[in-house]
Structures are given as C-alpha cells and as structure tokens.
Amino acid sequence: MTQNEVVRIQDYLRSKFNVPQLSVVMRNTKDDSAEVMIGEEFIGVVFKDDEDDEVSYDFHMAIMEMDLPPSRN
C-alpha cells in the first residue's frame, strides 16, 4: 500500500465510523496491508486486493470474547 492509499483509507474509516482518533498505519514488514488503530489500541488490519485490475480493501477486525460486555440473559 502506498502512503496515499493509507491516508485515503484512514479518511474513509474516520468518516464512516465517526471516530476522528482512528488512524491507519503502514506496516514495516508488509506492503499489502496496514494496521488500524484507535488511539494506541490496535483494532484490525486493512488488506489490499488488486486482482483482475480491480482494487478493493478488506478490513478485518477480530473481536475477542473476553473483550465483550457481559451477556444480557
């Protein structure tokens, strides 16, 4: 991913989720993805897919069960 792509994705996610503290950071060892952060907290990864002359970006966020609020049973 280029710096320009990272900035465009960051602007999109900030707007879409209404979270100005969200940042997208290039990875040191990978050039097909970037890390998504809110403040200092890592929340996911954006992967670039550019097959068949079409570019898309996939946001992957894992949610740990232990991070969820208690069940409302």
C-alpha positions in Angstrom: 0.0 0.0 0.0 1.2 3.5 -0.7 1.1 6.4 1.8 -1.6 7.9 -0.4 -3.8 4.8 -0.1 -3.3 4.7 3.7 -4.4 8.3 4.0 -7.5 7.8 1.8 -8.5 4.7 3.8 -7.9 6.5 7.1 -10.1 9.4 5.9 -12.8 7.0 4.8 -12.9 5.0 8.0 -12.8 8.1 10.2 -15.8 9.4 8.3 -17.7 6.1 8.1 -17.3 5.3 11.8 -17.3 8.9 13.0 -14.1 8.2 15.0 -11.5 11.1 14.5 -9.0 9.2 16.7 -8.8 6.3 14.2 -5.5 6.0 12.3 -4.2 3.7 9.6 -0.5 2.9 9.9 1.7 1.3 7.3 3.4 -1.9 8.3 7.1 -2.3 8.4 7.3 -5.8 7.0 4.2 -6.0 4.7 3.3 -3.9 1.7 -0.2 -5.3 1.1 -1.8 -4.2 4.3 -1.9 -1.6 7.0 -2.8 -1.6 10.7 -5.9 0.2 12.0 -5.7 1.9 15.4 -7.9 3.9 17.7 -5.6 5.9 19.8 -2.9 3.4 21.0 -5.2 0.4 20.6 -4.8 -1.9 17.6 -8.2 -2.9 16.3 -7.6 -4.5 12.9 -5.9 -4.7 9.6 -6.8 -3.5 6.1 -5.7 -5.7 3.3 -5.3 -4.5 -0.3 -6.7 -6.8 -3.0 -5.8 -5.9 -6.6 -6.8 -8.9 -8.7 -8.3 -8.7 -12.1 -7.5 -5.0 -12.5 -9.9 -4.1 -9.7 -8.7 -2.8 -6.4 -10.6 -3.3 -3.1 -9.6 -3.1 0.5 -10.7 -5.6 3.1 -11.0 -4.5 6.8 -10.5 -7.4 9.2 -11.3 -6.9 12.9 -11.1 -9.8 15.3 -13.2 -9.4 18.5 -12.1 -11.5 21.4 -15.0 -12.9 23.5 -13.2 -11.7 26.7 -13.4 -8.1 25.4 -17.2 -8.3 25.1 -19.5 -6.9 27.8 -21.3 -9.5 29.9 -24.2 -11.3 28.4 -27.7 -9.8 28.9 -29.5 -13.1 29.6 
